[in-house]
């Protein structure tokens, strides 16, 4: 099963605030999903997104 991350986990992974992660979502800088009203991020998609050098994260 795919690992899903919370906003808090993504913020800790990148060393930024949760507000910054939410801004990235609003700017469509980082891929995310809305599941039952909660924002979730695929660990693999986030890592691959960064490795590809897509927008500054």
MOTATA-V565280 format. One record per residue. N is the residue number from 1. RES is the residue in one letter. OMEGA is omega in whole degrees, -180 to 180 (none if undefined). D_FIRST is the distance of its C-alpha to the first C-alpha in Angstrom with 1 decimal. Layout:
n=N res=RES omega=OMEGA d_first=D_FIRST
n=N res=RES omega=OMEGA d_first=D_FIRST
This chain:
n=1 res=X omega=-178 d_first=0.0
n=2 res=X omega=179 d_first=3.8
n=3 res=X omega=176 d_first=6.5
n=4 res=X omega=-179 d_first=9.2
n=5 res=X omega=174 d_first=12.7
n=6 res=X omega=176 d_first=15.8
n=7 res=X omega=-180 d_first=19.2
n=8 res=X omega=-179 d_first=20.4
n=9 res=X omega=178 d_first=17.7
n=10 res=X omega=180 d_first=18.4
n=11 res=X omega=178 d_first=22.1
n=12 res=X omega=179 d_first=21.9
n=13 res=X omega=-178 d_first=20.0
n=14 res=X omega=180 d_first=22.9
n=15 res=X omega=179 d_first=25.6
n=16 res=X omega=179 d_first=26.7
n=17 res=X omega=176 d_first=27.3
n=18 res=X omega=177 d_first=25.0
n=19 res=X omega=178 d_first=27.8
n=20 res=X omega=178 d_first=27.3
n=21 res=X omega=178 d_first=23.6
n=22 res=X omega=178 d_first=24.7
n=23 res=X omega=177 d_first=27.5
n=24 res=X omega=179 d_first=25.2
n=25 res=X omega=-179 d_first=23.3
n=26 res=X omega=-180 d_first=26.7
n=27 res=X omega=-178 d_first=27.9
n=28 res=X omega=-180 d_first=24.8
n=29 res=X omega=-176 d_first=24.5
n=30 res=X omega=-178 d_first=20.8
n=31 res=X omega=-180 d_first=18.1
n=32 res=X omega=180 d_first=16.7
n=33 res=X omega=174 d_first=15.8
n=34 res=X omega=-176 d_first=17.7
n=35 res=X omega=-180 d_first=15.7
n=36 res=X omega=179 d_first=18.2
n=37 res=X omega=-180 d_first=20.7
n=38 res=X omega=180 d_first=18.6
n=39 res=X omega=179 d_first=17.8
n=40 res=X omega=-178 d_first=14.3
n=41 res=X omega=174 d_first=13.5
n=42 res=X omega=180 d_first=10.7
n=43 res=X omega=-176 d_first=11.3
n=44 res=X omega=178 d_first=11.5
n=45 res=X omega=179 d_first=13.7
n=46 res=X omega=-179 d_first=15.9
n=47 res=X omega=180 d_first=16.4
n=48 res=X omega=179 d_first=17.2
n=49 res=X omega=-179 d_first=19.4
n=50 res=X omega=-180 d_first=21.4
n=51 res=X omega=-180 d_first=21.7
n=52 res=X omega=179 d_first=23.2
n=53 res=X omega=177 d_first=25.7
n=54 res=X omega=-176 d_first=25.2
n=55 res=X omega=-178 d_first=27.3
n=56 res=X omega=177 d_first=28.1
n=57 res=X omega=none d_first=25.3
